[in-house]
């Protein structure tokens, strides 16, 4: 089961950390968060109850396309595409091109939040 660690910190602290890593002053540990949010509010928008349920459908049903996922969830395809693109940006979902379709794949099963 893949667990992803999520960090919450002010934007300035996240930026400082990334710059320290880029300069070689800080080496991230394997246990460090892989995804960062600036607030619980922004985290809750991406991992809302509805989006966590969406991830569960993707994990269990393994839809072959976004269209199939739209049918399974009853969500409009355009809104679903935007949500998946956002989740993909955070590394929660991978969008795999298969022929002319995009297949959503859940990248994580559990989350661990570190403040």
KEZA-471776 format. One record per residue (C-alpha): residue in one letter; x, y, z. Coordinates in steps of 0.25 Angstrom, whole numbers, plus 5000, padded with zeros to 4 digits. Each point is the difference from the previous one (the first is absolute). Layout:
// residues N
aXYZ...
***
This chain:
// residues 115
x500050005000x500650134996x500050115010x500350144997x500450115010x499450134998x500750135007x499350135004x500850125001x500050154996x500450034986x501350075005x500449885007x499749904989x500850094990x501250015010x500049855001x500049984985x501150104998x500949945011x499849864993x500450074987x501250065006x500449865006x499950065014x498849905004x499949864996x498549955001x499849875008x499249894994x499050035011x499850154996x498750044994x499949994985x498950094998x499850145007x498850095002x500050145006x498849975009x499049905004x499050074992x500749984987x500349865004x498549985003x499650054986x500949904993x499749885010x498550035002x499149895004x499550004985x501449994995x500449895009x498849924996x500450034985x501449945003x499449885006x499149984988x501350014991x500749905009x498949905001x499450014986x501250034992x499350084989x500649994986x499750154997x499550135006x498749984993x499849865007x500350075013x499050114998x498949894998x500549925012x499950135009x498950084994x500950124999x500150094987x501249964992x500550154999x500050025015x500649865002x501150034990x500450135008x500049925013x500849894995x501050104994x500150075013x500249875008x501049964989x500850135003x500149955015x500449864996x498849945005x499549954986x500849964988x499350024986x500549904990x499750024986x499549874993x499750014986x499250134999x499550005014x500550045014x499949895010x500050055015x500949915010x500050035015x501450025005x499849985015x499149935009x500250075013x500450145005x500850045012x500050155003x501250075007x499950145005
***
